[in-house]
Amino acid sequence: MNDLATTSRSILVAIPELCTGCRICEIRCAFRHYGQYNPSRARIRVARTDETGLDVPCVCRQCSKCPVIPVCPTSAIFRDEKTGAVMILEDRCKRHRLCMDACPFHTIFIDPTTKLALNCDLCGGEPECVKQCPTKAIQYVPIEKATKLTKPIPAWAPKKR
């Protein structure tokens, strides 16, 4: 497999200052993947922070040296060569949840119906959340540009579960 750390690819970037908290991203994500308007099945979440009053889209940053891939004991997690997305094979996921603990951004979620791990798959390279976000709070940009848009993890970010 190619070293995606050096290969040009795109990732999702959230800009909290632009987010209105409408949660359209969650609804459209769930509909695209499951045909249901059920935000609890989305692979993106919007978290509201009391400290700042910001709504923050929380989505996988598709780390180039992804810490969740090596911790999966069933090898259910891999990187898609085409999109660079960190993917979870549902038929191999055995609900160990080690990936949740390993993710530094807390963006692996559990599907309430299947109880399997969920992670953003970038919708095959055409993220639905980006298409539907009315304020452009979520952008799909080349990784080189993403480093200019992202900020360090703030102190108020969701903590490990």
N, CA and C atoms as a LAMMPS dump frame, in Angstrom:
ITEM: TIMESTEP
0
ITEM: NUMBER OF ATOMS
483
ITEM: BOX BOUNDS ff ff ff
-5.0000000000000000e+02 5.0000000000000000e+02
-5.0000000000000000e+02 5.0000000000000000e+02
-5.0000000000000000e+02 5.0000000000000000e+02
ITEM: ATOMS id mol type element x y z
1 1 1 N 0.841 -1.177 0
2 1 2 C 0 0 0
3 1 3 C 0.887 1.242 0
4 2 1 N 0.432 2.303 -0.664
5 2 2 C 1.174 3.555 -0.701
6 2 3 C 1.205 4.202 0.67
7 3 1 N 2.243 4.979 0.93
8 3 2 C 2.312 5.753 2.163
9 3 3 C 1.466 6.999 1.965
10 4 1 N 0.264 6.988 2.526
11 4 2 C -0.65 8.091 2.311
12 4 3 C -0.25 9.347 3.061
13 5 1 N 0.738 9.264 3.903
14 5 2 C 1.218 10.457 4.586
15 5 3 C 1.882 11.399 3.581
16 6 1 N 2.399 10.859 2.505
17 6 2 C 3.086 11.699 1.53
18 6 3 C 2.314 11.812 0.22
19 7 1 N 1.243 11.06 0.062
20 7 2 C 0.447 11.105 -1.15
21 7 3 C -0.618 12.183 -1.011
22 8 1 N -0.835 12.955 -2.053
23 8 2 C -1.856 13.995 -2.015
24 8 3 C -3.228 13.341 -1.873
25 9 1 N -3.961 13.78 -0.887
26 9 2 C -5.31 13.29 -0.649
27 9 3 C -6.081 14.38 0.067
28 10 1 N -7.38 14.187 0.193
29 10 2 C -8.222 15.176 0.857
30 10 3 C -8.819 14.604 2.123
31 11 1 N -9.104 15.497 3.074
32 11 2 C -9.729 15.105 4.329
33 11 3 C -10.807 16.13 4.68
34 12 1 N -11.648 15.766 5.643
35 12 2 C -12.667 16.687 6.132
36 12 3 C -12.068 17.591 7.189
37 13 1 N -12.446 18.847 7.132
38 13 2 C -12.031 19.821 8.13
39 13 3 C -13.288 20.52 8.628
40 14 1 N -13.43 20.617 9.939
41 14 2 C -14.558 21.317 10.541
42 14 3 C -14.098 22.686 11.023
43 15 1 N -14.921 23.68 10.762
44 15 2 C -14.632 25.043 11.193
45 15 3 C -15.745 25.451 12.159
46 16 1 N -15.521 25.266 13.47
47 16 2 C -16.57 25.493 14.464
48 16 3 C -17.203 26.883 14.407
49 17 1 N -16.432 27.886 14.074
50 17 2 C -16.966 29.249 14.033
51 17 3 C -18.066 29.42 12.983
52 18 1 N -18.112 28.528 11.999
53 18 2 C -19.128 28.605 10.955
54 18 3 C -20.334 27.706 11.233
55 19 1 N -20.22 26.811 12.191
56 19 2 C -21.287 25.837 12.461
57 19 3 C -22.434 26.491 13.241
58 20 1 N -23.661 26.278 12.759
59 20 2 C -24.847 26.814 13.436
60 20 3 C -25.515 25.775 14.338
61 21 1 N -25.037 24.54 14.279
62 21 2 C -25.644 23.484 15.083
63 21 3 C -26.911 22.911 14.474
64 22 1 N -27.132 23.118 13.19
65 22 2 C -28.353 22.634 12.536
66 22 3 C -28.416 21.111 12.451
67 23 1 N -27.27 20.461 12.474
68 23 2 C -27.132 19.006 12.436
69 23 3 C -27.573 18.37 11.113
70 24 1 N -27.662 19.186 10.074
71 24 2 C -27.982 18.646 8.747
72 24 3 C -26.937 17.614 8.343
73 25 1 N -25.686 17.848 8.713
74 25 2 C -24.613 16.907 8.371
75 25 3 C -24.899 15.522 8.946
76 26 1 N -25.335 15.469 10.193
77 26 2 C -25.65 14.183 10.837
78 26 3 C -26.812 13.492 10.135
79 27 1 N -27.852 14.25 9.862
80 27 2 C -29.058 13.687 9.251
81 27 3 C -28.759 13.143 7.859
82 28 1 N -28.039 13.914 7.054
83 28 2 C -27.729 13.475 5.695
84 28 3 C -26.762 12.284 5.687
85 29 1 N -25.825 12.268 6.631
86 29 2 C -24.893 11.142 6.738
87 29 3 C -25.657 9.855 7.037
88 30 1 N -26.522 9.908 8.025
89 30 2 C -27.295 8.72 8.388
90 30 3 C -28.182 8.266 7.231
91 31 1 N -28.776 9.216 6.53
92 31 2 C -29.633 8.847 5.409
93 31 3 C -28.825 8.208 4.286
94 32 1 N -27.656 8.758 3.995
95 32 2 C -26.826 8.198 2.927
96 32 3 C -26.4 6.77 3.235
97 33 1 N -26.056 6.501 4.488
98 33 2 C -25.554 5.173 4.842
99 33 3 C -26.641 4.168 5.206
100 34 1 N -27.756 4.64 5.774
101 34 2 C -28.765 3.7 6.272
102 34 3 C -30.174 3.958 5.765
103 35 1 N -30.355 5.02 4.98
104 35 2 C -31.685 5.332 4.48
105 35 3 C -32.62 5.799 5.585
106 36 1 N -32.064 6.294 6.678
107 36 2 C -32.856 6.766 7.819
108 36 3 C -32.404 8.164 8.21
109 37 1 N -33.366 9.014 8.533
110 37 2 C -33.029 10.333 9.072
111 37 3 C -32.877 10.185 10.578
112 38 1 N -31.788 9.564 10.992
113 38 2 C -31.544 9.239 12.396
114 38 3 C -30.12 9.655 12.75
115 39 1 N -29.942 10.842 13.339
116 39 2 C -28.593 11.33 13.617
117 39 3 C -27.757 10.428 14.517
118 40 1 N -28.382 9.575 15.304
119 40 2 C -27.598 8.69 16.169
120 40 3 C -26.859 7.615 15.369
121 41 1 N -27.191 7.48 14.082
122 41 2 C -26.499 6.517 13.225
123 41 3 C -25.496 7.201 12.296
124 42 1 N -25.256 8.486 12.516
125 42 2 C -24.329 9.242 11.677
126 42 3 C -22.89 8.94 12.034
127 43 1 N -22.016 9.178 11.078
128 43 2 C -20.576 8.991 11.269
129 43 3 C -19.895 10.328 11.535
130 44 1 N -20.695 11.326 11.761
131 44 2 C -20.25 12.655 12.159
132 44 3 C -21.191 13.092 13.276
133 45 1 N -20.696 13.838 14.214
134 45 2 C -21.536 14.331 15.31
135 45 3 C -21.257 15.815 15.519
136 46 1 N -22.273 16.51 15.947
137 46 2 C -22.111 17.915 16.296
138 46 3 C -22.217 18.008 17.807
139 47 1 N -21.161 18.518 18.418
140 47 2 C -21.126 18.662 19.877
141 47 3 C -21.262 20.137 20.225
142 48 1 N -22.111 20.44 21.183
143 48 2 C -22.267 21.821 21.652
144 48 3 C -21.429 21.984 22.903
145 49 1 N -20.712 23.074 22.969
146 49 2 C -19.874 23.335 24.134
147 49 3 C -20.483 24.457 24.965
148 50 1 N -20.703 24.181 26.22
149 50 2 C -21.247 25.196 27.11
150 50 3 C -20.245 26.318 27.356
151 51 1 N -18.971 25.952 27.41
152 51 2 C -17.932 26.933 27.72
153 51 3 C -17.837 28.049 26.688
154 52 1 N -17.99 27.7 25.41
155 52 2 C -17.81 28.694 24.356
156 52 3 C -19.098 28.998 23.602
157 53 1 N -20.097 28.132 23.736
158 53 2 C -21.333 28.304 22.985
159 53 3 C -21.215 27.869 21.534
160 54 1 N -20.082 27.272 21.182
161 54 2 C -19.88 26.815 19.808
162 54 3 C -20.468 25.43 19.602
163 55 1 N -20.945 25.207 18.383
164 55 2 C -21.308 23.867 17.94
165 55 3 C -20.135 23.395 17.106
166 56 1 N -19.647 22.187 17.403
167 56 2 C -18.424 21.706 16.773
168 56 3 C -18.698 20.397 16.028
169 57 1 N -18.587 20.398 14.688
170 57 2 C -18.692 19.142 13.953
171 57 3 C -17.485 18.261 14.298
172 58 1 N -17.748 17.058 14.758
173 58 2 C -16.689 16.118 15.135
174 58 3 C -16.678 14.988 14.108
175 59 1 N -15.573 14.894 13.387
176 59 2 C -15.471 13.91 12.315
177 59 3 C -14.036 13.409 12.25
178 60 1 N -13.878 12.198 11.781
179 60 2 C -12.553 11.593 11.666
180 60 3 C -11.619 12.486 10.861
181 61 1 N -10.43 12.652 11.38
182 61 2 C -9.42 13.467 10.693
183 61 3 C -8.556 12.621 9.755
184 62 1 N -8.836 11.336 9.665
185 62 2 C -8.135 10.447 8.745
186 62 3 C -6.62 10.577 8.922
187 63 1 N -6.178 10.441 10.155
188 63 2 C -4.751 10.6 10.505
189 63 3 C -3.849 9.789 9.567
190 64 1 N -2.744 10.387 9.145
191 64 2 C -1.824 9.673 8.262
192 64 3 C -1.187 8.48 8.969
193 65 1 N -0.924 8.612 10.265
194 65 2 C -0.442 7.482 11.069
195 65 3 C -1.545 7.144 12.05
196 66 1 N -2.568 6.532 11.533
197 66 2 C -3.805 6.295 12.27
198 66 3 C -3.619 5.307 13.432
199 67 1 N -3.852 5.757 14.666
200 67 2 C -3.647 4.881 15.816
201 67 3 C -4.711 3.807 16.005
202 68 1 N -5.845 3.921 15.319
203 68 2 C -6.9 2.929 15.527
204 68 3 C -6.69 1.66 14.707
205 69 1 N -5.946 1.754 13.613
206 69 2 C -5.755 0.586 12.75
207 69 3 C -5.005 -0.54 13.47
208 70 1 N -3.867 -0.27 14.093
209 70 2 C -3.126 -1.384 14.696
210 70 3 C -3.75 -1.962 15.972
211 71 1 N -4.67 -1.255 16.616
212 71 2 C -5.227 -1.784 17.872
213 71 3 C -6.368 -2.769 17.667
214 72 1 N -6.914 -2.832 16.477
215 72 2 C -8.041 -3.731 16.234
216 72 3 C -7.556 -5.18 16.185
217 73 1 N -8.004 -6.022 17.115
218 73 2 C -7.526 -7.409 17.154
219 73 3 C -8.045 -8.291 16.02
220 74 1 N -9.081 -7.814 15.293
221 74 2 C -9.628 -8.621 14.201
222 74 3 C -9.268 -8.055 12.829
223 75 1 N -8.407 -7.056 12.788
224 75 2 C -8.016 -6.398 11.531
225 75 3 C -9.223 -5.889 10.741
226 76 1 N -10.209 -5.388 11.464
227 76 2 C -11.418 -4.866 10.821
228 76 3 C -11.227 -3.451 10.306
229 77 1 N -10.139 -2.804 10.703
230 77 2 C -9.914 -1.413 10.322
231 77 3 C -8.745 -1.328 9.349
232 78 1 N -8.97 -0.622 8.263
233 78 2 C -7.947 -0.475 7.235
234 78 3 C -8.115 0.881 6.56
235 79 1 N -7.145 1.249 5.748
236 79 2 C -7.229 2.497 4.987
237 79 3 C -7.583 2.178 3.541
238 80 1 N -8.608 2.82 3.038
239 80 2 C -9.005 2.671 1.651
240 80 3 C -7.955 3.332 0.756
241 81 1 N -7.429 2.591 -0.194
242 81 2 C -6.352 3.114 -1.047
243 81 3 C -6.824 4.241 -1.955
244 82 1 N -8.074 4.216 -2.368
245 82 2 C -8.581 5.231 -3.29
246 82 3 C -8.805 6.57 -2.591
247 83 1 N -9.496 6.567 -1.458
248 83 2 C -9.868 7.823 -0.802
249 83 3 C -8.965 8.196 0.367
250 84 1 N -8.256 7.217 0.904
251 84 2 C -7.453 7.467 2.094
252 84 3 C -8.263 7.381 3.376
253 85 1 N -9.54 7.047 3.269
254 85 2 C -10.413 6.968 4.444
255 85 3 C -10.074 5.748 5.293
256 86 1 N -10.144 5.93 6.591
257 86 2 C -9.997 4.82 7.53
258 86 3 C -11.357 4.132 7.59
259 87 1 N -11.386 2.874 7.197
260 87 2 C -12.643 2.136 7.046
261 87 3 C -12.751 1.013 8.075
262 88 1 N -13.987 0.649 8.396
263 88 2 C -14.247 -0.45 9.328
264 88 3 C -15.082 -1.498 8.606
265 89 1 N -14.568 -2.703 8.548
266 89 2 C -15.306 -3.813 7.943
267 89 3 C -16.3 -4.35 8.968
268 90 1 N -17.568 -4.134 8.712
269 90 2 C -18.596 -4.527 9.677
270 90 3 C -18.58 -6.027 9.962
271 91 1 N -18.311 -6.839 8.96
272 91 2 C -18.339 -8.283 9.174
273 91 3 C -17.172 -8.774 10.03
274 92 1 N -16.135 -7.951 10.192
275 92 2 C -14.999 -8.336 11.037
276 92 3 C -15.042 -7.686 12.418
277 93 1 N -15.804 -6.612 12.553
278 93 2 C -15.871 -5.891 13.833
279 93 3 C -16.549 -6.777 14.88
280 94 1 N -15.865 -6.99 15.984
281 94 2 C -16.393 -7.85 17.06
282 94 3 C -16.709 -7.053 18.331
283 95 1 N -16.849 -5.74 18.167
284 95 2 C -17.298 -4.862 19.256
285 95 3 C -16.329 -4.778 20.432
286 96 1 N -15.039 -4.868 20.161
287 96 2 C -14.056 -4.735 21.239
288 96 3 C -13.956 -3.298 21.736
289 97 1 N -14.195 -2.358 20.842
290 97 2 C -14.171 -0.913 21.119
291 97 3 C -12.786 -0.363 21.456
292 98 1 N -11.755 -1.098 21.166
293 98 2 C -10.398 -0.598 21.401
294 98 3 C -10.111 0.596 20.499
295 99 1 N -10.738 0.621 19.33
296 99 2 C -10.557 1.738 18.404
297 99 3 C -11.064 3.042 19.013
298 100 1 N -12.134 2.962 19.76
299 100 2 C -12.674 4.164 20.397
300 100 3 C -11.668 4.756 21.38
301 101 1 N -11.027 3.892 22.134
302 101 2 C -10.03 4.364 23.099
303 101 3 C -8.779 4.906 22.409
304 102 1 N -8.449 4.342 21.258
305 102 2 C -7.222 4.736 20.558
306 102 3 C -7.363 6.036 19.767
307 103 1 N -8.576 6.418 19.425
308 103 2 C -8.775 7.612 18.603
309 103 3 C -8.562 8.879 19.437
310 104 1 N -7.542 9.678 19.1
311 104 2 C -7.261 10.881 19.882
312 104 3 C -8.302 11.981 19.705
313 105 1 N -9.152 11.868 18.681
314 105 2 C -10.156 12.899 18.421
315 105 3 C -11.566 12.445 18.81
316 106 1 N -11.694 11.224 19.324
317 106 2 C -12.964 10.7 19.825
318 106 3 C -14.049 10.7 18.742
319 107 1 N -13.667 10.275 17.536
320 107 2 C -14.611 10.325 16.426
321 107 3 C -15.002 8.951 15.883
322 108 1 N -14.783 7.918 16.675
323 108 2 C -15.353 6.607 16.338
324 108 3 C -16.557 6.456 17.25
325 109 1 N -17.69 6.192 16.627
326 109 2 C -18.949 6.119 17.353
327 109 3 C -19.497 4.697 17.286
328 110 1 N -20.459 4.401 18.126
329 110 2 C -21.103 3.09 18.107
330 110 3 C -22.507 3.243 17.54
331 111 1 N -22.811 2.433 16.545
332 111 2 C -24.139 2.442 15.948
333 111 3 C -25.124 1.895 16.984
334 112 1 N -26.185 2.631 17.305
335 112 2 C -27.116 2.166 18.332
336 112 3 C -27.925 0.939 17.924
337 113 1 N -28.013 0.682 16.635
338 113 2 C -28.778 -0.468 16.153
339 113 3 C -27.918 -1.725 16.08
340 114 1 N -26.756 -1.629 15.434
341 114 2 C -25.904 -2.802 15.236
342 114 3 C -24.879 -2.993 16.347
343 115 1 N -24.625 -1.93 17.107
344 115 2 C -23.601 -1.907 18.172
345 115 3 C -22.186 -2.045 17.623
346 116 1 N -22.027 -1.807 16.313
347 116 2 C -20.714 -1.859 15.675
348 116 3 C -20.095 -0.47 15.634
349 117 1 N -18.781 -0.429 15.504
350 117 2 C -18.064 0.844 15.423
351 117 3 C -18.376 1.53 14.096
352 118 1 N -18.519 2.85 14.159
353 118 2 C -18.751 3.674 12.977
354 118 3 C -17.616 4.671 12.831
355 119 1 N -17.185 4.884 11.608
356 119 2 C -16.172 5.888 11.329
357 119 3 C -16.5 6.507 9.978
358 120 1 N -16.15 7.753 9.799
359 120 2 C -16.398 8.432 8.528
360 120 3 C -15.649 7.716 7.403
361 121 1 N -16.362 7.406 6.348
362 121 2 C -15.746 6.742 5.19
363 121 3 C -15.582 7.705 4.011
364 122 1 N -15.775 8.993 4.273
365 122 2 C -15.667 10.049 3.261
366 122 3 C -16.642 9.851 2.108
367 123 1 N -17.649 9.025 2.3
368 123 2 C -18.67 8.78 1.272
369 123 3 C -18.042 8.461 -0.084
370 124 1 N -16.97 7.683 -0.046
371 124 2 C -16.306 7.281 -1.279
372 124 3 C -15.587 8.426 -1.982
373 125 1 N -15.329 9.501 -1.282
374 125 2 C -14.639 10.643 -1.869
375 125 3 C -15.552 11.815 -2.201
376 126 1 N -16.848 11.678 -1.898
377 126 2 C -17.816 12.754 -2.114
378 126 3 C -18.66 12.919 -0.861
379 127 1 N -18.076 13.481 0.205
380 127 2 C -18.77 13.551 1.49
381 127 3 C -20.108 14.296 1.442
382 128 1 N -21.135 13.602 1.832
383 128 2 C -22.482 14.152 1.848
384 128 3 C -22.593 15.34 2.803
385 129 1 N -21.907 15.27 3.935
386 129 2 C -21.982 16.363 4.917
387 129 3 C -21.481 17.676 4.32
388 130 1 N -20.452 17.602 3.488
389 130 2 C -19.902 18.804 2.852
390 130 3 C -20.907 19.371 1.862
391 131 1 N -21.505 18.489 1.074
392 131 2 C -22.478 18.932 0.072
393 131 3 C -23.673 19.631 0.715
394 132 1 N -24.075 19.156 1.895
395 132 2 C -25.304 19.643 2.511
396 132 3 C -25.118 20.755 3.539
397 133 1 N -23.902 21.023 3.978
398 133 2 C -23.68 22.032 5.022
399 133 3 C -23.978 23.429 4.472
400 134 1 N -25.002 24.103 5.006
401 134 2 C -25.385 25.401 4.455
402 134 3 C -24.389 26.525 4.751
403 135 1 N -23.534 26.358 5.757
404 135 2 C -22.589 27.43 6.117
405 135 3 C -21.148 27.107 5.756
406 136 1 N -20.925 25.951 5.137
407 136 2 C -19.569 25.508 4.77
408 136 3 C -18.68 25.292 5.995
409 137 1 N -19.309 24.883 7.103
410 137 2 C -18.555 24.604 8.33
411 137 3 C -17.762 23.31 8.213
412 138 1 N -18.114 22.486 7.241
413 138 2 C -17.377 21.252 6.972
414 138 3 C -16.874 21.346 5.54
415 139 1 N -15.572 21.172 5.372
416 139 2 C -14.973 21.277 4.049
417 139 3 C -14.133 20.038 3.767
418 140 1 N -14.089 19.651 2.518
419 140 2 C -13.284 18.519 2.057
420 140 3 C -12.154 19.122 1.246
421 141 1 N -10.972 19.132 1.84
422 141 2 C -9.853 19.877 1.252
423 141 3 C -8.61 19.006 1.155
424 142 1 N -7.706 19.368 0.248
425 142 2 C -6.424 18.657 0.193
426 142 3 C -5.724 18.763 1.545
427 143 1 N -5.054 17.709 1.93
428 143 2 C -4.433 17.652 3.257
429 143 3 C -3.467 18.809 3.483
430 144 1 N -2.831 19.278 2.416
431 144 2 C -1.901 20.403 2.558
432 144 3 C -2.629 21.663 3.023
433 145 1 N -3.834 21.876 2.519
434 145 2 C -4.647 23.034 2.91
435 145 3 C -5.264 22.815 4.293
436 146 1 N -5.56 21.572 4.609
437 146 2 C -6.205 21.252 5.886
438 146 3 C -5.353 21.667 7.074
439 147 1 N -4.054 21.526 6.949
440 147 2 C -3.186 21.88 8.067
441 147 3 C -3.26 23.371 8.378
442 148 1 N -3.624 24.176 7.395
443 148 2 C -3.787 25.61 7.625
444 148 3 C -5.139 25.933 8.258
445 149 1 N -6.13 25.066 8.058
446 149 2 C -7.471 25.307 8.574
447 149 3 C -7.713 24.707 9.958
448 150 1 N -7.003 23.626 10.288
449 150 2 C -7.246 22.957 11.562
450 150 3 C -6.539 23.665 12.697
451 151 1 N -7.106 23.46 13.871
452 151 2 C -6.554 24.07 15.076
453 151 3 C -6.253 22.955 16.069
454 152 1 N -5.433 23.241 17.073
455 152 2 C -5.171 22.231 18.093
456 152 3 C -6.468 21.827 18.795
457 153 1 N -6.46 20.649 19.399
458 153 2 C -7.642 20.191 20.133
459 153 3 C -7.852 21.128 21.322
460 154 1 N -9.007 21.791 21.392
461 154 2 C -9.24 22.703 22.509
462 154 3 C -9.5 21.956 23.811
463 155 1 N -9.335 22.643 24.905
464 155 2 C -9.515 22.036 26.224
465 155 3 C -10.941 21.547 26.429
466 156 1 N -11.902 22.16 25.75
467 156 2 C -13.31 21.793 25.94
468 156 3 C -13.749 20.652 25.029
469 157 1 N -12.861 20.11 24.221
470 157 2 C -13.227 19.025 23.302
471 157 3 C -13.73 17.823 24.088
472 158 1 N -14.584 17.009 23.446
473 158 2 C -15.08 15.815 24.141
474 158 3 C -13.926 14.956 24.639
475 159 1 N -14.076 14.464 25.837
476 159 2 C -13.035 13.624 26.444
477 159 3 C -13.275 12.17 26.08
478 160 1 N -12.257 11.349 26.294
479 160 2 C -12.396 9.906 26.046
480 160 3 C -13.521 9.362 26.909
481 161 1 N -14.218 8.377 26.346
482 161 2 C -15.345 7.783 27.072
483 161 3 C -14.865 6.75 28.04
